[in-house]
Amino acid sequence: MKLAQGLKVIAKDWIEKPKGFRVKYQKRVDSKLVTKYSPGLDDNTLDSDVTTWRYAWKLFMASKSESREIVTGELVNITVVDDSDRQVDYYVSGKPEIFNEKR
């Protein structure tokens, strides 16, 4: 393949690296499940998906409960998203992951 042809393939199929990452989670507020982000949408994102996943896991460990129901202060459906709110695969498995999945 000639260089010019290779560059066309790259330009067509290249996946851009996200500019940053956030933890996306839900919590019960006034009996409704509300989606929130950390860092918040108005704050700077984190630079590393690995760091963000580790942060997500720590939030999960600090807020989880043994109840099947969502309790006050518990963070549920915790995942990592990029700057465009697309779910990021877990760096350990290379697959989508949700910590403390509850509905």
C-alpha positions as CSV (number, residue, x, y, z in Angstrom):
1,M,0.0,0.0,0.0
2,K,1.3,3.4,-0.9
3,L,1.7,6.0,1.9
4,A,-1.1,8.2,0.4
5,Q,-3.5,5.3,0.4
6,G,-2.6,4.3,3.9
7,L,-3.2,7.9,5.1
8,K,-6.7,7.8,3.6
9,V,-7.5,4.6,5.5
10,I,-6.3,6.1,8.7
11,A,-8.2,9.4,8.2
12,K,-11.4,7.4,7.4
13,D,-11.3,4.9,10.3
14,W,-9.2,6.6,13.0
15,I,-10.8,6.7,16.4
16,E,-10.0,10.0,18.2
17,K,-8.7,9.7,21.8
18,P,-11.1,11.2,24.3
19,K,-10.1,14.5,25.8
20,G,-11.0,13.4,29.3
21,F,-13.0,11.1,31.6
22,R,-15.6,11.3,34.3
23,V,-17.3,8.9,36.7
24,K,-21.1,8.6,35.9
25,Y,-23.3,7.4,38.7
26,Q,-26.8,7.5,40.0
27,K,-28.2,8.1,43.5
28,R,-31.7,8.4,45.0
29,V,-32.8,11.9,45.6
30,D,-36.3,12.5,46.8
31,S,-37.3,8.9,45.8
32,K,-36.1,9.5,42.2
33,L,-32.9,8.0,40.6
34,V,-30.8,11.0,39.5
35,T,-27.7,10.8,37.3
36,K,-24.6,12.7,38.3
37,Y,-21.0,13.0,37.3
38,S,-17.7,13.3,39.1
39,P,-16.0,15.6,38.3
40,G,-19.1,17.6,37.5
41,L,-20.0,18.6,33.9
42,D,-18.7,22.1,34.6
43,D,-15.4,20.9,36.0
44,N,-12.2,19.7,34.3
45,T,-12.2,16.0,33.4
46,L,-9.6,13.5,34.5
47,D,-6.8,12.7,32.0
48,S,-6.6,8.9,32.4
49,D,-9.2,6.2,32.0
50,V,-7.2,4.0,34.4
51,T,-7.2,6.7,37.1
52,T,-10.9,7.4,36.5
53,W,-11.8,3.7,36.8
54,R,-9.8,3.4,40.1
55,Y,-11.7,6.5,41.4
56,A,-15.0,4.9,40.3
57,W,-14.1,1.7,42.2
58,K,-13.2,3.7,45.4
59,L,-16.5,5.6,45.2
60,F,-18.3,2.2,44.9
61,M,-16.4,0.7,47.8
62,A,-17.0,3.7,50.0
63,S,-20.8,4.0,49.3
64,K,-22.0,0.4,48.7
65,S,-24.6,-1.3,50.9
66,E,-25.7,-5.0,51.3
67,S,-29.3,-4.0,50.6
68,R,-31.0,-5.0,47.4
69,E,-32.7,-1.6,47.5
70,I,-30.9,1.7,46.9
71,V,-30.2,3.2,50.3
72,T,-29.6,6.9,51.2
73,G,-26.1,8.0,50.2
74,E,-25.4,4.9,48.1
75,L,-24.0,5.4,44.6
76,V,-25.3,2.9,42.0
77,N,-24.7,2.1,38.3
78,I,-21.2,3.6,38.5
79,T,-19.3,3.6,35.3
80,V,-16.7,5.7,33.4
81,V,-17.6,7.9,30.4
82,D,-15.5,10.0,28.1
83,D,-15.9,13.7,27.4
84,S,-18.8,12.9,25.0
85,D,-20.6,10.8,27.6
86,R,-19.8,7.5,25.9
87,Q,-19.2,4.6,28.2
88,V,-15.5,3.6,28.4
89,D,-14.5,-0.1,28.6
90,Y,-13.0,-1.2,31.9
91,Y,-9.2,-1.2,31.5
92,V,-8.9,-4.6,33.3
93,S,-11.2,-6.6,31.0
94,G,-11.5,-4.5,27.9
95,K,-15.3,-4.8,28.3
96,P,-18.1,-2.5,29.6
97,E,-18.4,-2.5,33.4
98,I,-20.9,-1.1,35.9
99,F,-20.1,-1.1,39.6
100,N,-23.0,-1.6,42.0
101,E,-25.6,-2.1,39.3
102,K,-29.1,-1.6,40.7
103,R,-32.4,-0.5,39.2
